[in-house]
Amino acid sequence: MRKKAALAMAFCVFAFGMVGCQKPATNVNTTEATTAAVEESTTAAPQETEETSQETTEAAKEEETTASEPDYPTLPLPEYHYNGPEDWAEYADGVSHFLVENSFGDVAPDLTICVPIVLKADDSDPKDVKLWGEFYVEGFNLVKTSLLNVNGGSFGGVVHLDTTKGDPIVTDFDFLQDGAGFEASLDELFGKEGLKDAYLEASNERDKYLAEALANYINTNGLYITQYQEYGWAPVPVLNAPPTKDEDQIVDYEGSYDYTAKYDMREICSYETGESDMFCNVDSKEWNEFLIVVYKAESKDIDSAITELRAGLADENAELKRTDGVTFLDIEGCTTLISEGPYKEGDAVYVNYFVPRGDDLLVLKISSTYSEDEKIQMSTDAIIEDFLGNMELK
């Protein structure tokens, strides 16, 4: 049974490609007619009153529903500013502006914020105000009521600012070094100030500072944003925000290679590298690790494309069965390259599609980790199958 479960993904994935009034009486007494008319009018009145009341109630409900429906956030989002209560908040906002403007080049996400963790401030010299700390720069794209993290970085060290010309201006930044030089630079920049342990402790609390900074930004600007998500992790509710609606958990994804996809951000995260679109599992005990990579092959020649794909597998020598003439969605003439069982716990399972698209060859490279727990394996397969089933090729 477990071996059959292992093959479920491959077989089910294949299934997506193979499918499908009376006339008035004469000589009536006028008084009688008048009396009858009055009675008829009196009788009809309650019905009209009930109908009017019902219409009024329905209209009121519609107005109430409209009034209670939140205003969804739209682009562009308000510019980020750090406006904390600390004495050094204005200086930190100057650093934030500097890092936000200079961190990620010309391709800016929908929102970039800087989370300052300032351990010490020295403003005795207005021309050389110094801040010791760590500054986290995080970029997010807006999807319905969620902020999805797309890039980020940390900048630790000592910042120098000139405050004599209006807003604080960053004039220099003594950065902590990476790699082998980290410890020496940490001692040099923070150790001499007695801040080494404080720096290391603050660095471990990055998630707390990020949550506070985002909640502050969202509340200050009155935005209906309910959660944020970092790549590979489950969405995190914004502090004091209402829960995210189920329909707002669904991402309508516009792919880089003439396709669209739809997925639940509680199950899948996406990332674009410039050379491919990547979709990985959200960390969970309910399903296994998996990765879906969509890209265009360097050559439309199928043999060359297979060689290219194999070179990127964790196991280049994995035994994969090739099948030509397969239909994927509504595209005929596709090729599949699929690993065959039986599998054991932890084995890599590969399901790959080569889909001709005009002068190009679209590749879907799918890998997952096999689980002998049938429930976990079926959950993994179901998520991947739903993703493929919701794809549309243009």
C-alpha positions in Angstrom: 0.0 0.0 0.0 2.8 2.3 0.9 4.5 1.7 -2.4 1.3 2.6 -4.2 1.1 5.8 -2.2 4.6 6.7 -3.3 3.6 6.4 -6.9 0.4 8.4 -6.3 1.9 11.7 -7.2 3.3 10.5 -10.5 0.1 8.8 -11.5 -2.2 11.6 -10.3 0.0 14.2 -12.1 -0.5 12.2 -15.3 -4.2 12.3 -14.8 -4.2 16.1 -15.2 -2.7 15.8 -18.6 -5.1 12.9 -19.8 -8.3 14.5 -18.9 -12.3 16.3 -18.8 -58.7 38.9 -14.3 -62.3 38.5 -14.7 -64.7 40.9 -16.3 -66.6 43.1 -13.9 -70.3 42.3 -13.4 -72.9 44.6 -14.9 -75.5 46.8 -12.9 -73.5 46.6 -9.7 -74.7 48.9 -6.9 -72.3 51.8 -6.5 -72.3 51.6 -2.7 -71.5 47.9 -2.8 -68.7 48.5 -5.2 -67.2 51.3 -3.1 -67.5 49.1 0.0 -65.8 46.2 -1.8 -63.0 48.5 -3.0 -62.4 49.7 0.5 -62.4 46.2 1.9 -60.0 45.1 -0.9 -57.7 48.1 -0.2 -57.8 47.4 3.6 -57.0 43.7 3.0 -54.1 44.5 0.7 -52.5 47.0 3.0 -50.8 44.5 5.4 -49.2 42.7 2.4 -47.8 46.0 1.1 -46.6 46.9 4.5 -44.9 43.5 4.9 -43.2 43.8 1.5 -42.1 47.4 2.2 -40.7 46.3 5.6 -38.9 43.4 4.0 -37.3 45.6 1.4 -36.3 48.1 4.0 -34.7 45.4 6.1 -32.8 43.9 3.2 -31.6 47.4 2.2 -30.4 48.0 5.7 -28.5 44.7 5.7 -26.8 45.5 2.4 -25.8 48.9 3.8 -24.5 47.2 7.0 -22.5 44.6 5.0 -21.0 47.3 2.8 -20.1 49.4 5.8 -18.5 46.5 7.6 -16.5 45.3 4.6 -12.9 46.5 5.1 -11.0 48.6 2.7 -8.4 46.4 1.1 -4.9 47.9 0.8 -3.8 49.2 -2.7 -0.6 50.2 -4.3 1.4 52.3 -3.8 1.7 51.6 -0.1 2.7 54.5 2.2 6.4 55.1 2.6 8.0 53.5 5.6 9.3 55.6 8.5 10.6 54.6 11.8 8.6 56.6 14.4 9.4 54.9 17.7 9.3 56.6 21.1 13.1 56.4 21.7 15.4 59.5 21.9 17.3 58.2 18.9 14.2 57.5 16.7 14.8 60.4 14.4 18.3 59.3 13.8 17.2 55.7 13.2 14.7 57.0 10.6 17.5 58.6 8.8 19.4 55.3 8.7 16.3 53.5 7.6 15.8 55.9 4.7 19.4 55.5 3.6 19.3 51.7 3.7 15.9 51.4 2.1 17.1 53.6 -0.8 20.4 51.8 -1.3 19.9 48.1 -0.5 18.2 46.4 -3.4 19.0 48.3 -6.6 16.4 49.5 -9.0 13.9 46.6 -8.6 12.0 47.6 -5.5 9.3 45.5 -3.9 5.9 47.0 -2.9 7.2 47.8 0.6 10.7 48.0 2.1 11.2 48.6 5.8 14.1 48.9 8.0 14.0 47.5 11.5 16.5 49.3 13.8 17.9 47.7 16.9 19.9 50.5 18.4 22.0 49.5 21.4 23.7 52.9 22.0 23.5 56.5 20.7 26.0 59.3 21.0 24.8 62.7 19.8 27.3 64.8 21.6 28.7 65.9 18.2 25.8 67.0 15.9 28.1 66.6 12.9 29.0 63.0 13.9 26.1 61.3 15.7 26.9 57.7 16.2 24.5 54.7 16.5 25.6 51.2 17.5 23.3 48.5 16.4 21.8 46.1 13.9 19.5 47.3 11.0 17.3 44.7 9.3 16.1 45.7 5.8 13.1 43.6 4.6 11.2 43.8 1.3 7.6 42.7 0.9 5.1 42.4 -1.9 1.4 43.0 -1.2 -1.0 40.1 -1.9 -4.5 40.8 -0.9 -4.1 41.4 2.9 -0.7 39.8 3.2 2.9 41.0 2.9 5.1 38.3 1.3 8.8 38.7 2.0 10.9 38.8 -1.2 14.3 39.9 -0.1 16.2 41.1 3.0 19.5 41.7 4.6 21.1 42.7 7.9 23.5 45.5 8.4 25.3 45.6 11.8 27.9 48.1 12.9 28.3 51.8 13.8 26.4 54.4 11.7 27.7 58.0 11.5 25.2 60.8 10.8 25.3 64.6 10.2 22.3 66.3 11.8 23.4 70.0 11.2 21.7 70.3 7.8 18.1 69.4 8.6 17.1 65.7 8.5 19.8 63.3 9.7 22.1 62.3 6.8 24.2 59.1 6.9 27.9 60.0 6.2 29.5 56.7 7.0 28.8 53.2 8.1 31.4 51.0 9.9 30.0 47.5 9.0 30.6 44.3 10.8 32.5 41.9 8.5 31.1 38.6 7.3 32.8 35.2 7.6 36.2 34.8 9.2 36.4 38.5 10.1 33.2 38.7 12.0 34.5 38.1 15.5 37.4 40.6 15.2 35.1 43.3 13.8 32.5 42.6 16.6 35.2 43.1 19.2 36.4 46.2 17.5 33.0 47.9 17.0 30.9 46.6 19.9 33.4 45.0 22.4 35.1 48.2 23.2 31.8 49.7 24.1 30.8 46.8 26.3 28.0 45.9 23.8 29.2 42.6 22.4 26.8 40.4 24.4 23.9 42.9 24.0 24.5 42.8 20.2 24.4 39.0 20.1 21.3 38.9 22.3 19.5 41.5 20.2 20.3 39.6 17.0 18.5 36.6 18.3 15.4 38.6 18.8 15.1 39.7 15.2 11.6 38.2 14.7 10.2 40.1 17.7 11.5 43.4 16.4 10.2 42.7 12.9 6.7 41.9 14.2 6.6 45.1 16.2 7.9 47.3 13.3 5.3 45.9 10.9 2.5 46.3 13.3 3.5 49.9 14.0 3.7 50.7 10.3 0.3 49.0 9.5 -1.5 50.6 12.5 0.0 54.1 11.9 -1.2 54.1 8.3 -4.5 52.4 9.0 -4.0 49.5 6.6 -6.1 46.4 6.5 -3.1 44.0 6.4 -3.5 40.9 8.5 -0.4 38.8 8.1 3.1 38.6 6.7 5.1 35.7 5.5 8.8 34.8 5.0 10.0 32.3 2.4 9.5 28.8 3.6 7.5 29.6 6.7 3.9 29.8 7.6 2.2 33.2 7.6 2.5 35.2 10.8 -0.5 37.2 12.0 0.1 40.9 12.4 -0.1 42.0 16.1 -3.7 43.0 17.0 -4.9 42.5 13.4 -8.1 40.6 12.5 -7.7 37.0 11.3 -7.0 36.5 7.6 -10.0 35.3 5.6 -9.6 31.9 3.9 -10.2 33.5 0.5 -7.4 36.0 1.2 -4.9 33.1 1.7 -5.1 32.2 -1.9 -2.4 33.6 -4.2 -3.2 34.3 -7.8 0.3 34.0 -9.3 1.4 35.5 -12.6 4.3 33.4 -13.8 7.4 34.7 -15.5 6.9 32.2 -18.4 3.4 32.9 -19.8 1.4 30.9 -17.3 -0.7 31.5 -14.2 -1.0 29.5 -11.0 -3.0 29.5 -7.8 -2.0 28.2 -4.4 -2.6 28.5 -0.7 0.1 30.5 1.0 -0.4 28.3 4.1 1.0 25.5 2.0 3.3 27.0 -0.6 5.7 29.9 -0.9 7.1 31.3 -4.1 10.3 33.0 -5.1 11.6 34.3 -8.5 15.3 34.0 -9.2 15.3 35.7 -12.6 16.1 32.3 -14.3 13.1 30.4 -12.8 10.0 30.5 -10.7 10.3 28.5 -7.5 7.6 27.1 -5.3 8.5 25.3 -2.1 6.6 23.9 0.8 5.7 25.8 3.9 7.4 24.1 6.8 5.0 21.7 8.4 4.7 18.3 10.0 1.6 17.6 7.9 3.5 17.2 4.6 7.0 16.6 3.3 9.5 18.9 1.7 8.9 19.6 -2.0 10.1 22.0 -4.6 8.5 23.0 -8.0 10.7 24.8 -10.4 9.4 26.4 -13.6 11.8 27.6 -16.3 12.5 27.7 -20.0 15.0 25.2 -21.2 18.1 26.7 -22.9 17.4 24.5 -26.0 14.1 23.3 -27.4 15.9 20.0 -28.2 14.4 17.5 -25.7 17.6 15.5 -25.2 19.5 18.7 -24.4 16.8 19.8 -22.0 16.9 16.5 -20.2 20.7 16.7 -19.8 20.3 20.2 -18.5 17.7 19.1 -16.0 19.7 16.1 -14.8 22.6 18.3 -14.1 20.5 20.2 -11.5 19.2 17.1 -9.6 20.5 16.2 -6.2 21.1 12.8 -7.7 22.3 13.2 -11.3 22.2 9.4 -11.8 18.7 8.9 -10.6 16.8 6.3 -12.6 14.1 8.2 -14.4 11.6 6.8 -16.9 11.0 8.9 -20.1 7.6 8.9 -21.8 7.0 10.9 -25.0 3.7 12.0 -26.5 2.1 12.9 -23.1 -0.6 15.6 -22.8 -0.1 18.1 -20.0 -3.2 20.1 -19.3 -4.4 20.7 -22.9 -0.9 20.7 -24.4 -0.1 17.6 -26.5 3.3 16.3 -27.4 4.9 16.7 -24.0 7.5 14.5 -22.4 7.8 13.3 -18.8 10.8 12.1 -16.9 9.7 10.3 -13.7 11.4 8.3 -11.1 10.1 4.9 -10.3 9.7 3.1 -6.9 9.7 1.3 -4.7 10.8 4.1 -2.3 11.9 4.1 1.2 11.8 6.9 3.8 13.7 10.0 2.7 14.1 9.0 -0.9 13.9 11.7 -3.6 10.8 11.5 -5.9 11.1 13.3 -9.2 8.3 14.2 -11.6 9.4 16.4 -14.6 7.5 17.8 -17.5 8.8 19.2 -20.8 6.1 21.2 -22.5 6.6 22.6 -26.0 5.4 26.3 -26.2 6.0 27.7 -29.7 9.8 28.2 -30.0 10.4 27.4 -26.4 10.4 24.4 -24.1 8.8 25.0 -20.7 10.1 22.7 -18.0 8.4 21.8 -14.7 10.9 20.2 -12.4 9.2 18.7 -9.3 11.1 17.0 -6.5 9.8 15.8 -3.2 10.9 13.7 -0.2 9.2 10.4 0.2 7.5 9.5 3.5 6.5 6.1 4.7 3.7 7.8 6.6 0.9 7.4 4.2 -1.1 10.4 5.5 1.9 12.7 5.1 2.7 11.3 1.7 -0.9 11.8 0.5 -0.9 15.3 1.8 2.3 16.1 -0.1 0.9 14.6 -3.3 -2.4 16.5 -2.9 -0.7 19.9 -2.6 1.4 19.3 -5.7 -1.6 18.0 -7.7 -3.7 21.0 -6.8 -1.0 23.3 -7.8 -0.6 21.7 -11.2 -4.3 21.4 -11.7 -4.7 25.2 -11.2 -2.0 26.1 -13.7 -3.1 27.8 -16.9 -0.7 28.1 -19.9 -1.2 31.2 -22.0 
